[in-house]
Structures are given as C-alpha cells and as structure tokens.
Amino acid sequence: MKKILKKNDKPRDGLKILFADDETSIRELMQLELERMGHEATVCPDGRAAVAELERNSYDCVLVDLDMPGLNGIQVIERAKELAPETEAVVLTGKSSLDTAIAALRQGAFDYLTKPCRLVELESLLTRIAQKRELTNQYRALKQRLERIEGNMNLVGSNDSMDRVRQLIAKVAPTHSTVLILGETGTGKELVARALHEQSLRTDKPFVPVNCGALPEALIESELFGHRKGAFTGADEHRVGLFEVAHGGTIFLDEIGELPKSMQAKLLRVLESGEIRRIGDNESRQIDVRVICATHRNLAEMVEDAEFREDLMYRINTFEIQLPPLRLRIDDVPELAAHLYRRFVPTLRAHQELFTPEAIRLLKSHSWPGNVRELANVIEHATILCDAPPISPEHLPRSFNARGVRMPDLGPLSLRELEMHAILQSLNRHDGNKAIVAEELGVSLKTLYNKLNQAQESERKSA
C-alpha cells in the first residue's frame, strides 16, 4: 500500500479515498490522478488488504474493482458499510451488465463505473460525493443549532462599549484568526461568535457551537473528534466529531475554561497541526476550521493555579473581544427588553407601547447578575402573564417587587443538604438555567453538574 499527498497539501474539499485494484498499472494511474483531482488516497492491491486498511482507518470514499483475488469489491463494500455506514462506495467493473450494477447498489454503493472509465466521469462522481458530504455536515450543524435552547438574537444596544464590540467584530471577522471572547455568563458571547461567522468568508459553511462545560468528561474527545465503531465500550456505531462537522466553517468552543487538562493538550495539537484523529483511527485527517473560544473565567489566574495550559491560552488568544456586563450598560435595558419582547411576540405593532414607565424603572434598577440571558428569561416570563402590552410591574417576576426575603427556617440540616437547598433555590430563581446558577453560587459549571449528579445518585440509592 502506498499513500500520496502530503498532509499540508490536502485541499479543503478533498476526499480521503481508499482505492483497491489488483492491476498494477491501474493503481499507479489512480495514484497520480486522484492526487491531481485534489484527494488523499491510499491504494491496495486486493480486497483483503483493503478490508485490513478499513479496519485501521476511516475513509470518505471506497473505490474498488469488482473482481479481485481474495475478497471481491462487493465484499469490501459490505465490510466498509459495517465499519462506517457514512462511507461512500464506488465500484469499478469490466462487466457492463445490469446485474453487476444492481448487486453493487444493493450493498450500498453510491454508483458504479465500467472499465476502462473516463477520468472526467470519475472526477464528476467524486465531486458529487464531496458535495453530499458537505450537505450532510451542514445538516448536522443545523441540527446542533436547532437543539440549542436559546434562539438567535442580534447584538442590541447603543452603549459605547457595544459600539466598540461591533467595531472589533468587523475588523477580525474577515480574517482566519482565532478569537477569544471574554465576558460574564449571559452577556451574549455566542451572539458575538455567530456575528464573527456571519461576517466571515465562511458564512455559507457550518457554524457549530459546543458548550465544553456541559460535555461529560469521558465523552469529550469522542464528541469533538469522533470515533470508530468498537473503539471503546459503548461505541456501537461510527461517529463523526464536531470538528469534522464544522469542516470549512467555524467551531465555537464556549466555556473553554471548563475543558479538562488532558483535552487541552489535544486541542492545542489540533490548533497547531490542523489535523484531527478519530478515536480508534491510526491516522489523522486534515481539517479546515476556524476556532472561536469563549469563557467567563480568568484564564491567566487559571494558568497560575495550573488549571489551564499557558501555551493553549496564548494560542487561542490571538484576538480578544471583551463583552461588558449588563449592569455597566443599564441604558441599553429598555432597548434590549423591547427587542426581546418582539422576538417572543412577533405580531406586535411597530409603534406600540410595550412597557409602563414603572416596569422600565424596575428593570433598570435591577443588578442583572445573569446579564442578557437573565433579562430574556424575565421578559419571557412577562409575555406569558401579559395578555396584551404594555407590560407592567405585576407581570414581572416576584423578585422585582420583593427584595430581602428571608430564607424560611428549615430545621437542622447537614452541610450537604444546605448546599443542595441553595442550589435548588437558585435553580428555581433562574428557571433552571445552570450557567447563571453556577455564576451566582461562585462555582464552575462542571462542579454544579457534579453536585446535581451526586444528589440524583444519592436519591436513587435511598429509593
């Protein structure tokens, strides 16, 4: 077997192809032509060698001769589909019978070509496979976006600090630089990341948001880089990682400060090499992804405490955008509140009064520890209670009219019970928004998830 195409020469839309044929002259020709077409190829002399290679690495396309010693092309396709169902297969055959084509298609082949095939036909076929792969990745990225709890929202506000944010976005968006977005939880870091993507040269490619703090530590590598079927216990099917889904586009790593140290090293390697390796694969594959990171934590302090790699901090902080908390731009609250109201109730008339002066006064007097995300929850709460505008104080959550409420006497409780009571109170106060709760309680998102999981496990054992 022989490989072609240097790692750094692989074009953005090239396929990783496994080619198998028992004729030496055909293999030599395909080595040259597949490279010319912009693909990365591994060539094999027979079906057994092809299957052995498929069991070691993942491929976008399998291009095989039908008649080979050992295992024929259809048997190779069967095994390829067992190992990685999304792998496309093309059969080359010297027999132009309909029966041969039907047999190959029944085994999941994308198409077939008769030998000797015209190179222009092969190139056109591989282009269609690349286009299908791109559409599949876009679908996965869209699915990721639809699963997000929050809807899309523009950057709203006329405060000078927000004007500065817009200027920075306009400057860095057209570049390929890595961007680090800093700001408290709920300030709209994902909105900035989306704006960077939409104003970039990659706007027609996938935007894939990833909350690093919400991923189970045992599954982070699989989620980001993918895995082969059988690579570890529970890997019942082949999985494409989110970096690969974002190929050609942008991946947004939110709460990068929650990434475990072991994954920080692997992420650094990806950023430096532009290559990812699925769990279970022996070889890496080239990707073209712009990385945008965000965190509410102080990475410099984390470096001093040996919680974050210094080299990774410098690698992701090529360009920094700092988002101001809502309490420092209170004058934007009425505009933001109106924008959110119209997002929740699109049928409102253009010049309709949306809030009473007293409601606006209460909104502007709030400290907004949860920032814009908290404001969104408050406005959604109000739209549910308010049958028709304007929203008045009675439609706002009770906390806006009841300051300084004392905690009821709960009797003697253990330290763990008191801790869980505080967590549950905060979850109730913020409508279950764990990111805001973690910020309010002064713990990391990962710590909050761990405490909730421990409480659930304790309840399960006592049941």
Secondary structure in CASP SS format (residue, H / E / C, confidence):
PFRMAT SS
TARGET T0000
AUTHOR 0000-0000-0000
METHOD secondary structure of the structure
MODEL  1
M C 1.00
K E 1.00
K E 1.00
I C 1.00
L C 1.00
K C 1.00
K H 1.00
N H 1.00
D H 1.00
K C 1.00
P C 1.00
R C 1.00
D C 1.00
G C 1.00
L C 1.00
K E 1.00
I E 1.00
L E 1.00
F E 1.00
A E 1.00
D C 1.00
D C 1.00
E C 1.00
T H 1.00
S H 1.00
I H 1.00
R H 1.00
E H 1.00
L H 1.00
M H 1.00
Q H 1.00
L H 1.00
E H 1.00
L H 1.00
E H 1.00
R H 1.00
M C 1.00
G C 1.00
H C 1.00
E E 1.00
A E 1.00
T E 1.00
V E 1.00
C E 1.00
P C 1.00
D C 1.00
G H 1.00
R H 1.00
A H 1.00
A H 1.00
V H 1.00
A H 1.00
E H 1.00
L H 1.00
E C 1.00
R C 1.00
N C 1.00
S C 1.00
Y C 1.00
D C 1.00
C E 1.00
V E 1.00
L E 1.00
V E 1.00
D E 1.00
L C 1.00
D C 1.00
M C 1.00
P C 1.00
G C 1.00
L C 1.00
N C 1.00
G H 1.00
I H 1.00
Q H 1.00
V H 1.00
I H 1.00
E H 1.00
R H 1.00
A H 1.00
K H 1.00
E H 1.00
L H 1.00
A C 1.00
P C 1.00
E C 1.00
T C 1.00
E E 1.00
A E 1.00
V E 1.00
V E 1.00
L E 1.00
T E 1.00
G C 1.00
K C 1.00
S C 1.00
S C 1.00
L H 1.00
D H 1.00
T H 1.00
A H 1.00
I H 1.00
A H 1.00
A H 1.00
L H 1.00
R H 1.00
Q C 1.00
G C 1.00
A C 1.00
F C 1.00
D E 1.00
Y E 1.00
L E 1.00
T E 1.00
K C 1.00
P C 1.00
C C 1.00
R C 1.00
L H 1.00
V H 1.00
E H 1.00
L H 1.00
E H 1.00
S H 1.00
L H 1.00
L H 1.00
T H 1.00
R H 1.00
I H 1.00
A H 1.00
Q H 1.00
K H 1.00
R H 1.00
E H 1.00
L H 1.00
T H 1.00
N H 1.00
Q H 1.00
Y H 1.00
R H 1.00
A H 1.00
L H 1.00
K H 1.00
Q H 1.00
R H 1.00
L H 1.00
E C 1.00
R C 1.00
I C 1.00
E C 1.00
G C 1.00
N C 1.00
M C 1.00
N C 1.00
L C 1.00
V C 1.00
G C 1.00
S C 1.00
N C 1.00
D H 1.00
S H 1.00
M H 1.00
D H 1.00
R H 1.00
V H 1.00
R H 1.00
Q H 1.00
L H 1.00
I H 1.00
A H 1.00
K H 1.00
V H 1.00
A C 1.00
P C 1.00
T C 1.00
H C 1.00
S C 1.00
T C 1.00
V E 1.00
L E 1.00
I E 1.00
L E 1.00
G C 1.00
E C 1.00
T C 1.00
G C 1.00
T C 1.00
G C 1.00
K H 1.00
E H 1.00
L H 1.00
V H 1.00
A H 1.00
R H 1.00
A H 1.00
L H 1.00
H H 1.00
E H 1.00
Q C 1.00
S C 1.00
L C 1.00
R C 1.00
T C 1.00
D C 1.00
K C 1.00
P C 1.00
F E 1.00
V E 1.00
P E 1.00
V E 1.00
N E 1.00
C H 1.00
G H 1.00
A H 1.00
L C 1.00
P C 1.00
E H 1.00
A H 1.00
L H 1.00
I H 1.00
E H 1.00
S H 1.00
E H 1.00
L H 1.00
F H 1.00
G E 1.00
H E 1.00
R C 1.00
K C 1.00
G C 1.00
A C 1.00
F C 1.00
T C 1.00
G C 1.00
A C 1.00
D C 1.00
E C 1.00
H C 1.00
R E 1.00
V E 1.00
G C 1.00
L H 1.00
F H 1.00
E H 1.00
V H 1.00
A C 1.00
H C 1.00
G C 1.00
G C 1.00
T E 1.00
I E 1.00
F E 1.00
L E 1.00
D E 1.00
E C 1.00
I H 1.00
G H 1.00
E H 1.00
L C 1.00
P C 1.00
K H 1.00
S H 1.00
M H 1.00
Q H 1.00
A H 1.00
K H 1.00
L H 1.00
L H 1.00
R H 1.00
V H 1.00
L H 1.00
E H 1.00
S H 1.00
G C 1.00
E E 1.00
I E 1.00
R C 1.00
R C 1.00
I E 1.00
G C 1.00
D C 1.00
N C 1.00
E C 1.00
S C 1.00
R E 1.00
Q E 1.00
I C 1.00
D C 1.00
V C 1.00
R E 1.00
V E 1.00
I E 1.00
C E 1.00
A E 1.00
T E 1.00
H C 1.00
R C 1.00
N C 1.00
L H 1.00
A H 1.00
E H 1.00
M H 1.00
V H 1.00
E H 1.00
D C 1.00
A C 1.00
E C 1.00
F C 1.00
R C 1.00
E H 1.00
D H 1.00
L H 1.00
M H 1.00
Y H 1.00
R H 1.00
I H 1.00
N C 1.00
T C 1.00
F E 1.00
E E 1.00
I E 1.00
Q E 1.00
L C 1.00
P C 1.00
P C 1.00
L H 1.00
R H 1.00
L H 1.00
R H 1.00
I H 1.00
D H 1.00
D H 1.00
V H 1.00
P H 1.00
E H 1.00
L H 1.00
A H 1.00
A H 1.00
H H 1.00
L H 1.00
Y H 1.00
R H 1.00
R H 1.00
F H 1.00
V C 1.00
P C 1.00
T C 1.00
L C 1.00
R C 1.00
A C 1.00
H C 1.00
Q C 1.00
E C 1.00
L C 1.00
F E 1.00
T C 1.00
P H 1.00
E H 1.00
A H 1.00
I H 1.00
R H 1.00
L H 1.00
L H 1.00
K H 1.00
S H 1.00
H C 1.00
S C 1.00
W C 1.00
P C 1.00
G C 1.00
N H 1.00
V H 1.00
R H 1.00
E H 1.00
L H 1.00
A H 1.00
N H 1.00
V H 1.00
I H 1.00
E H 1.00
H H 1.00
A H 1.00
T H 1.00
I H 1.00
L H 1.00
C C 1.00
D C 1.00
A C 1.00
P C 1.00
P C 1.00
I E 1.00
S C 1.00
P H 1.00
E H 1.00
H H 1.00
L C 1.00
P C 1.00
R H 1.00
S H 1.00
F H 1.00
N C 1.00
A C 1.00
R C 1.00
G C 1.00
V C 1.00
R C 1.00
M C 1.00
P C 1.00
D C 1.00
L C 1.00
G C 1.00
P C 1.00
L C 1.00
S C 1.00
L H 1.00
R H 1.00
E H 1.00
L H 1.00
E H 1.00
M H 1.00
H H 1.00
A H 1.00
I H 1.00
L H 1.00
Q H 1.00
S H 1.00
L H 1.00
N H 1.00
R H 1.00
H C 1.00
D C 1.00
G C 1.00
N C 1.00
K H 1.00
A H 1.00
I H 1.00
V H 1.00
A H 1.00
E H 1.00
E H 1.00
L H 1.00
G C 1.00
V C 1.00
S C 1.00
L H 1.00
K H 1.00
T H 1.00
L H 1.00
Y H 1.00
N H 1.00
K H 1.00
L H 1.00
N H 1.00
Q H 1.00
A H 1.00
Q H 1.00
E H 1.00
S H 1.00
E H 1.00
R H 1.00
K H 1.00
S H 1.00
A C 1.00
END
